[in-house]
């Protein structure tokens, strides 16, 4: 919608409130609401004042005044608000210079699209991300100077549940939760309501199903879209899933690895480049791909260890990135093979369907930063003609130790990933998409508030290992 169309839409739908949203660097969405009479056509240029110093990783207190400018093209009616509320995503600007704020993740994604168009390589990057999640009945956790614990209660869990109800026999076994019909799949109706709510909000949904893990792991697949729009859609996707689950008395987590000894949640990200309405990844090379597509894969693999800090950005991410749980630990490419970091889906021979699926990302990632960073890595591969090497068309986990030596792997911890990003981030800074200051802020924040914070605290299993030592 245009600004004028938003105002007309609000009037037609008897909207009483507007809700403006934006996303911080760690990927938490924030919002502020106004009575509808505060929204005028000029608001889409002048914006609304806000305090940036209270947002994690953002401005210092002496430079905290910022503008939140609504993007009319993102408008939708909030399906959960009792008072009719119109939601829009906003862009952050400096109130003095009117320039975009360099730490606004949405601006970084927008700059990546601008850089792509200016490069001449392509004019459109399409992204389709598959974010998995867990539905639990209850979660409790705490951490202080003298105790630390978490407890998960899930009706689908294979462990002893605290629930007293009978008839909990139909529960997916560990690593056997893929595609069971109800009653083993407990959440068909809940997911269906999530899907219908998403459709009302404007998302295009392709399918939904139970995932591999027990304990209520699910996936709802969105149709691909342009890079920034796909990132916007991912934030809306999470909002709908959490709120529908909450209405059912459930709780959802996008943590990559909440359950020990079962599959974690990924965010496999399908990517392709187009120009003048034509797909550029179809050709007569390996798996029906173009040479450009193979170079793009080369860029993803070359920079994957640095990308890991952005696409798998939590300490918990590296509980998922371990062998044996379909996790793409090793950096190789293949058609169909899900144990490779880069997979080339073979469902369709259509040139429009040719894409690369990058499997290391997980849903804890900020989609604006993650999609932008992957595009920059792929473009570096195209521009520098980075050869991805030979494909690996067999189960990587069955390779001999000698064969494994030649296959590079993802970092084993967030600390290692941040070191990799520190050493290799020049490709992100081309076209001023990511700035040196933003990357330094990201690394410093993650080290201090996450990696070091977890490292300093005793782990519950350490008591099992060492209490009587």
C-alpha angles and dihedrals in degrees: 000000000000120000091261091049090051091055091048091046090051091052094047092050095044091241114189101179139032120211120201119199137192136168130237126218096267088052102254112143119227131193144190126193134213135184109262092248088069091065115087132160088259089058089075088064104029098039129192127289121252141167111252095183092075093060118092113258094004137108129339118248093258092057099035102122111104141159125238107206117194119232106220093202091067098056121135138151114260105243093201103049118102090205110060102262131183114210126205132172114235138213122224120234137176108251093217104042096024086222121141116263111253094216094054103111092209090058090052090054090047091050090052089057091048091050091051092053092046092049093067090222094106140334101221135042114197119204129189114182126191108205115190123201144178127240113210132179094222141352129195127178141157140173127192140141095290107024143033131178148141129204126192123197116191128162089216094050118121090214124085104288123212088224114112098205120114126227097059092132094110102077128134115256118237110290091359101093099105113126102335115163121234136310088039087046098060096182108057094114094042092052090045090056090048089053095048090049091050091051090052088053091053102261119138109225124195104185146328134212148151114279133224101273128078121236095067104304110173143171132205114189121216123201114255120263140170116303102261093037091051090052091049089049092051091056090049090046091056092045093054095044094050095046097046089049090049091053088055092051091254132119127220129207130193091193107137096228117017094148126061117228096012135090119287129222119267135186102217105196122209114205137185139162125226135184129194089352094306127114115243100192098070119093147115099283127098114332091359093297128139123243087249090058091051091050088050088054088048090057093049092050094043092054100029095109091054092042090055092077089060103033096040098027105161136076086240090058090073092055084064097043095073129111121269104039101079087267115149098233096150122070108233138110133233144155113259094347108126093193091070121089090229115042126183108212114224101193094114137026092208113121088226090061096054110115143133120248112211107201108186097079119099132198094257087075122104099247094212092055095037097050092044093049094049091050091051091050092048092047090051087056092051096045094045096037093235110192111222092207124228120336120249108225100177137070105289091206090062094056118117119249088253092054092046092060090073094052114082118218141211118264116277098223143020089252091058092045092053090050089052091051090048090054097042119035105109091103090059093055098058111118088012088276093141116022126216088241093053092049092048090049091049093049094045093048094049094046096048102036102034119012097040094036091057094041092055096054125081112248118229091235090057088070089054090050103038115016094101096034 
